[in-house]
Amino acid sequence: MGDVRTTVTLDDDLSIMLKQEMRSAGKSFRETVNDFLRLGLNARRAMQPATKFVVRPKPMGPPPGRSYDNVEELLDWLDSPIRR
């Protein structure tokens, strides 16, 4: 595929950054735009998909030998000095 000519409307901030990059790199507008498009597109291709987050449920309940029947006793046990 040969060169493709197109019209692109740039946001003001991008236009300013491209002009600064053109001056500092000593490159033309075309070279600068192509360089940064390549950078962005290659970076996107190189991104690894995020690993799937899996929640593994665990059985919950009162500690062994305890029950929810007497909440005050359970709270006393949890607040005891030995538990701290």
Buried (B, 14 or more C-beta within 10 A) or exposed (E): EEEEEEEEEEEEEEEEBBEEBBEEEEBEEEEBBEEBEEEEEEEEEEEEEEEEEEEEEEEEEEEEEEEEEEEEEBEEBEEEEEEE
